Amino acid sequence: MKALLIILVTSSSFCLAKNLQSHMQDIYTHYIKLYEGQLNEKQSEFHFKELEKHILSKKLNDLKESAILAPLREVLIKSYQEINTAHTKKNYQYTKYRVKSLSSTCIACHSHLPAELFPPVKRKLSLKKLSLQDKINFSFLLRDYKKTLSLLEKDILGELKSKRSFRALEDLLNIYSQTFLKYNGPTENLLIKLNAFKKYAVNKNTINSYIQKMKSQLKYTQEININKADEKYINFIINKYLEPNKEHLLNLYSSSKDKLVLKTLTSTLISKYIILNYKSNITPKLLYWMGVIENFNHSLDIYSLGELYYKECIIRFPKSQYAKDAYKALKSSITAGYTGSSGTHIPKAVQKELKFYKSKIK
């Protein structure tokens, strides 16, 4: 969890305390202890108390100053509160489930943070006894993306040699592709890696189909350079790639898989720019688009980073046109989330929250 908070100290980024790294390392270590699930009741109580002490600290509270990190902080706190409530009620089975699902929350949060600004977490615990899937999750949590890709390759090879459905393989390939695009250099190298999988496939049609899909997406997004984070360039990318796809991206019922490369590259580019230029004049626009992209992804456990970015946009820039757009998108997202076969049933507390954000727009 340390990786959520390590900030490169520059004139354009806010400064955190020097001992923040060890502070977040402690948070990470306590979560891992709980995740392993081999503690007695007394040991669990100790780690919960330590977590509460660290998570409610001033250091974590200081993240509210950052437009890009404030939503991540809120997700972390909400996840902890959910875990702590279940633990207090002695619902240990649900507590274990929530602790394990926190890994997906952390992975999603980490995906917003540039690798060159947020170095890997120092590992304190051995992963040898964990399953392959847990090793992959922890490699993500440790921000060890070289190890993550290596483990994902091993998992993909297992799926390629099996005769199971394509869906499980496609999900793994999507995680692999997203991780590679964000942290491992030139996009053309991804196709080289994907082509290398073909010789291990029992059914080559499935991997060939995926490679062709990725070729098409990479060709479409070939002008997006995640290392070119300046205002003029980002405006160009938004106008060329995001605006023309706005209707599709705002449709929560659209498939996100055919836009995987687009959302991966644009969210990486935008989040990097906001972190380094959090007082930029285009921040309201970028928070809105981060909301659109993340809400379209909608894979983050039970907390939507997309909705949190919309809320940040409204609270920080209530006079901006993007605040109005963010509220409209937020309302649409919440309505969709509470709509089922029996109709739309939005809880009163959520309706009250919507009214609060509407009242902030000027």
C-alpha positions in Angstrom: 0.0 0.0 0.0 3.0 2.3 0.3 2.8 2.8 -3.4 -0.5 4.7 -3.1 1.3 7.6 -1.5 4.9 7.9 -2.5 5.1 11.2 -4.4 8.1 12.6 -6.3 8.9 15.9 -4.6 8.8 18.6 -7.3 7.7 22.2 -7.4 4.4 21.1 -9.0 3.6 18.2 -6.6 2.7 18.5 -2.9 5.2 17.3 -0.3 4.6 14.5 2.1 6.5 13.7 5.3 9.9 12.0 4.9 8.8 9.0 6.9 5.7 8.3 4.8 7.3 5.4 3.0 7.7 3.4 6.2 4.3 4.5 7.4 2.6 3.0 4.3 4.9 0.0 4.4 3.4 -0.7 7.8 -0.2 -0.4 6.4 0.8 -2.8 3.6 2.3 -5.3 6.0 -0.7 -5.4 8.3 -3.0 -6.0 5.4 -0.9 -8.9 4.2 -0.9 -10.5 7.6 -4.7 -10.3 7.6 -4.9 -11.5 4.0 -2.9 -14.7 4.8 -5.7 -15.6 7.3 -3.4 -17.6 9.7 -3.9 -15.4 12.8 -5.7 -16.2 16.0 -8.3 -13.7 17.4 -5.7 -11.8 19.5 -3.3 -11.4 16.6 -6.1 -10.2 14.3 -7.2 -7.6 16.9 -3.6 -6.3 17.0 -3.4 -5.9 13.3 -6.8 -4.2 13.0 -5.8 -1.7 15.7 -2.6 -0.9 13.9 -4.4 -0.5 10.6 -6.9 1.9 12.2 -4.0 4.0 13.7 -2.2 4.3 10.4 -5.2 4.8 8.1 -6.8 7.5 10.3 -3.4 9.3 10.6 -2.7 12.9 9.4 -0.3 11.5 6.8 -3.1 9.8 4.9 -5.5 12.7 5.5 -3.0 15.0 3.7 -3.8 13.2 0.4 -7.0 15.2 0.3 -4.9 18.0 -1.2 -4.2 16.0 -4.4 -7.0 15.9 -7.1 -5.7 12.5 -8.4 -4.9 10.9 -5.0 -7.9 12.0 -3.0 -10.2 9.5 -4.7 -7.7 6.7 -4.1 -7.5 7.7 -0.4 -11.3 7.5 -0.1 -11.4 4.1 -1.7 -8.7 2.8 0.8 -10.6 4.2 3.8 -14.0 2.9 2.6 -12.5 -0.6 2.1 -11.0 -0.5 5.6 -14.3 0.6 7.1 -16.1 -2.2 5.4 -13.5 -4.7 6.7 -13.5 -3.3 10.2 -17.4 -3.3 10.4 -17.5 -7.0 9.5 -14.7 -7.8 12.0 -16.4 -5.8 14.8 -19.6 -7.9 14.3 -17.4 -11.0 14.4 -18.5 -11.9 10.9 -15.0 -13.4 10.2 -15.9 -15.2 7.0 -17.1 -11.9 5.4 -14.1 -10.1 7.0 -11.7 -12.5 5.2 -13.6 -12.0 1.9 -13.4 -8.2 2.2 -9.7 -8.4 3.0 -9.0 -10.6 0.0 -11.1 -8.4 -2.3 -9.2 -5.3 -1.2 -6.4 -6.5 -3.5 -8.5 -5.7 -6.5 -9.1 -2.2 -5.0 -5.4 -1.7 -4.5 -4.5 -2.9 -8.0 -7.1 -0.6 -9.6 -5.7 2.4 -7.5 -2.1 1.5 -8.4 -3.0 1.6 -12.1 -3.4 5.4 -11.8 0.1 6.0 -10.5 3.0 6.4 -12.9 5.6 3.7 -12.4 8.6 6.1 -12.7 7.2 8.2 -9.8 6.0 5.4 -7.6 8.8 2.7 -7.1 8.1 -0.9 -6.1 7.3 -1.6 -2.5 10.0 -3.3 -0.4 8.9 -6.8 0.2 8.9 -8.0 3.8 7.1 -11.3 3.4 7.8 -14.4 1.3 5.2 -15.3 -1.4 6.5 -18.8 -1.9 3.5 -20.6 -0.3 0.9 -18.6 -2.1 -1.1 -19.8 -5.1 -0.2 -18.5 -8.5 -3.2 -16.1 -8.6 -2.3 -14.7 -5.1 1.3 -14.3 -6.3 0.1 -12.3 -9.2 -2.1 -10.1 -6.9 0.7 -9.5 -4.5 3.1 -8.6 -7.3 0.6 -6.0 -8.4 0.4 -4.8 -4.8 4.2 -4.6 -4.5 4.3 -2.7 -7.8 6.7 -5.3 -9.1 5.4 -5.2 -12.7 8.3 -7.2 -14.2 7.4 -10.1 -11.8 3.7 -9.5 -12.5 4.2 -10.0 -16.2 6.3 -13.1 -15.7 3.7 -14.7 -13.5 0.9 -13.7 -15.9 2.8 -15.3 -18.7 3.0 -18.5 -16.7 -0.8 -18.4 -16.1 -1.5 -17.7 -19.7 0.6 -20.6 -20.9 -1.4 -22.9 -18.6 -4.7 -21.6 -20.1 -3.3 -21.9 -23.7 -2.4 -25.6 -23.1 -5.9 -26.3 -21.7 -9.1 -26.8 -23.5 -11.2 -24.5 -21.3 -13.3 -21.6 -22.6 -11.7 -18.6 -24.2 -13.2 -16.2 -21.6 -10.7 -17.1 -18.9 -7.8 -16.8 -21.4 -9.1 -13.5 -22.7 -9.4 -12.0 -19.2 -5.7 -13.0 -18.5 -4.6 -11.6 -21.8 -6.4 -8.3 -21.1 -4.7 -7.9 -17.7 -1.4 -8.8 -19.3 -1.9 -6.3 -22.1 -2.9 -3.5 -19.8 0.0 -4.1 -17.5 2.4 -4.2 -20.4 1.1 -1.1 -22.0 1.3 0.9 -18.8 4.7 -0.2 -17.5 6.8 -2.0 -20.1 7.7 0.4 -22.9 6.8 0.6 -26.6 3.4 -0.8 -27.7 4.8 -2.7 -30.6 6.7 -5.0 -28.2 3.3 -6.1 -26.9 2.5 -7.8 -30.2 5.9 -9.5 -30.2 5.0 -11.0 -26.7 1.5 -12.0 -27.7 2.8 -13.7 -30.9 5.2 -15.7 -28.8 2.3 -17.3 -27.0 0.9 -18.9 -30.2 3.3 -21.9 -30.3 1.9 -23.1 -27.0 -1.8 -22.9 -27.9 -3.9 -26.0 -28.4 -6.4 -23.9 -30.3 -4.5 -21.3 -32.3 -7.6 -19.6 -33.5 -8.4 -18.1 -30.1 -5.0 -16.5 -29.6 -4.9 -15.4 -33.3 -8.3 -13.7 -32.8 -7.0 -11.8 -29.8 -3.8 -10.7 -31.5 -5.8 -9.3 -34.5 -8.1 -7.4 -32.1 -5.1 -5.9 -30.3 -3.4 -5.0 -33.6 -6.5 -3.1 -34.6 -6.6 -1.2 -31.3 -2.9 -0.4 -31.2 -3.1 0.9 -34.8 -6.0 3.1 -33.9 -4.2 4.6 -30.8 -0.7 4.8 -32.3 -0.4 8.5 -31.8 -0.9 8.2 -28.0 2.4 8.5 -26.2 2.1 8.1 -22.4 5.4 9.7 -21.8 4.4 13.0 -23.5 2.4 14.6 -20.7 2.1 18.2 -21.6 -1.1 20.3 -21.8 -1.2 20.9 -25.6 -0.6 17.2 -26.3 -3.2 16.0 -23.9 -5.8 18.4 -25.3 -5.0 17.0 -28.8 -5.4 13.4 -27.5 -8.8 14.2 -25.8 -10.1 15.9 -29.0 -8.9 13.1 -31.3 -9.6 10.0 -29.3 -11.9 10.6 -26.3 -14.4 13.1 -27.7 -15.3 11.0 -30.7 -15.9 8.0 -28.4 -17.7 9.9 -25.7 -21.1 8.4 -26.3 -19.7 4.9 -26.3 -17.6 5.5 -23.2 -20.5 7.0 -21.2 -22.7 4.0 -22.0 -22.2 1.8 -19.0 -23.7 -1.1 -20.9 -21.1 -1.0 -23.7 -18.4 -3.6 -23.8 -15.1 -2.1 -22.5 -12.9 -4.8 -24.1 -12.9 -3.2 -27.6 -11.6 0.0 -26.0 -9.0 -1.6 -23.8 -5.9 0.0 -25.3 -7.6 3.4 -25.6 -8.7 3.6 -21.9 -5.4 2.1 -20.7 -3.2 4.6 -22.6 -5.4 7.7 -22.0 -5.9 7.1 -18.3 -2.1 6.5 -17.8 -1.3 9.8 -19.7 -4.0 11.9 -17.8 -3.2 10.6 -14.3 0.5 11.2 -14.8 -0.2 14.8 -16.0 -2.5 15.6 -13.0 0.0 14.3 -10.5 2.8 16.5 -11.9 0.6 19.5 -12.7 -2.2 19.4 -10.1 -2.8 23.1 -10.3 -3.2 23.1 -14.1 -6.1 25.0 -15.7 -7.2 21.9 -17.5 -7.5 19.8 -14.3 -11.4 19.9 -14.2 -11.5 18.6 -17.8 -9.0 15.8 -16.9 -10.9 14.8 -13.7 -14.1 14.5 -15.8 -12.4 12.3 -18.4 -10.8 10.2 -15.7 -14.3 9.7 -14.4 -15.6 8.7 -17.8 -12.7 6.3 -18.5 -12.8 4.7 -15.0 -16.6 4.4 -14.9 -16.5 2.7 -18.3 -14.0 0.2 -16.9 -16.2 -0.4 -13.9 -14.2 -3.3 -12.6 -13.2 -2.0 -9.2 -14.8 -4.2 -6.5 -17.8 -2.3 -5.1 -16.3 1.2 -5.2 -16.3 3.1 -8.5 -13.2 5.2 -9.0 -15.1 6.8 -11.9 -17.8 8.2 -9.6 -15.2 9.4 -7.2 -13.4 11.4 -10.0 -16.8 12.9 -10.9 -17.3 14.0 -7.3 -13.7 15.5 -7.2 -14.5 17.5 -10.3 -17.7 18.9 -8.8 -16.3 19.7 -5.4 -13.0 21.3 -6.6 -14.3 23.1 -9.6 -18.1 23.8 -9.1 -18.1 26.7 -11.6 -16.7 24.7 -14.4 -18.8 23.3 -17.2 -17.1 20.0 -16.5 -18.6 20.0 -13.1 -22.1 20.1 -14.7 -21.0 17.3 -17.1 -19.6 15.3 -14.2 -22.9 15.6 -12.2 -24.9 14.5 -15.2 -22.6 11.5 -15.7 -22.6 10.7 -11.9 -26.4 10.7 -11.8 -26.6 8.5 -14.8 -24.1 6.1 -13.3 -25.8 5.9 -9.9 -29.2 5.4 -11.6 -27.9 2.6 -13.7 -26.4 1.0 -10.6 -29.7 0.9 -8.9 -31.8 -0.2 -11.9 -32.9 -3.8 -12.3 -35.7 -5.9 -13.7 -38.1 -4.4 -11.2 -37.2 -0.8 -12.0 -35.0 1.9 -10.5 -34.8 2.0 -6.7 -32.2 4.5 -5.4 -31.8 4.5 -1.6 -32.8 7.7 0.2 -29.2 8.2 1.4 -27.9 8.0 -2.1 -30.6 10.4 -3.3 -29.5 12.8 -0.6 -25.9 12.5 -1.7 -26.9 13.3 -5.3 -28.8 16.4 -4.2 -25.7 17.5 -2.2 -23.5 17.4 -5.3 -26.1 19.1 -7.4 -26.3 21.9 -4.9 -22.5 22.5 -5.2 -22.7 23.3 -8.9 -22.7 27.1 -9.6 
